[in-house]
Amino acid sequence: MHTFLPHSMLLAFLGASLALAATPGPGVLFIVTRTLSQGRKAGLVSVAGVALGNFGNAVGASLGLAALFALSAVAFSIVKLLGACYLVYLGWCALRVRGERSAGRDLQAADGLSLTRIFRDGFWVALLNPKTAIFFAAFLPQFFDTRAPGMPQSVGLGAIFVMIAACTDTAYVLAADRVAPAVRRLSTAMAWGRYLTASVFFGLGIFTAVAGHRAPD
């Protein structure tokens, strides 16, 4: 199969991408929290939303948005604070959820409407992280073929990275789902489940607000 990179360079990119994607960060914590609080389906839908948001950042990097964020502290701060506020909003929503069960169905299970909302949450949390666009702008060009146009390579490599990250995020979802029953029993017994979920989102919001330019996720 023809590739736009030499095979040795492509293998190096795949290895570096796998190592970076597998490293736990705020995005992984967001997805794992969704899985523990709402189940495997919610976790997998979150993975899809985060992947689409990250791909949007890859496209944004190829269009020069990363350069704007790097040069304009105001633009970077506005987008970053929007993302932080959205995470805090998700924490507030988690506090409003009741933990009761009804008609033999766990209210934590996601229905069609909530799946749409979960996908949207993952998408916006990822898209409103300007550090991701800057990360793509810094990481991807290291693997460019200088003889080929840069924008198609940026989008293509970004898509590959996002797919690798989606695979590692899915692995985290499956692992979290395995331990979720024990966590839920503990959370139900102590009535701490929604408070723990809300605390994670609040913490991610604060982390996003105070973190600098350099950390990708």
Secondary structure, DSSP 8 states (H G I E B T S, - for coil): ---SS-HHHHHHHHHHHHHHHHS--HHHHHHHHHHHHH-HHHHHHHHHHHHHHHHHHHHHHHHTHHHHHHH-HHHHHHHHHHHHHHHHHHHHHHHH----EETTEETTS--HHHHHHHHHHHHHHHHT-HHHHHHHHHHGGGG--TTS-HHHHHHHHHHHHHHHHHHHHHHHHHHHHHHHHHHHHHHHHHT-HHHHHHHHHHHHHHHHHH--SS---
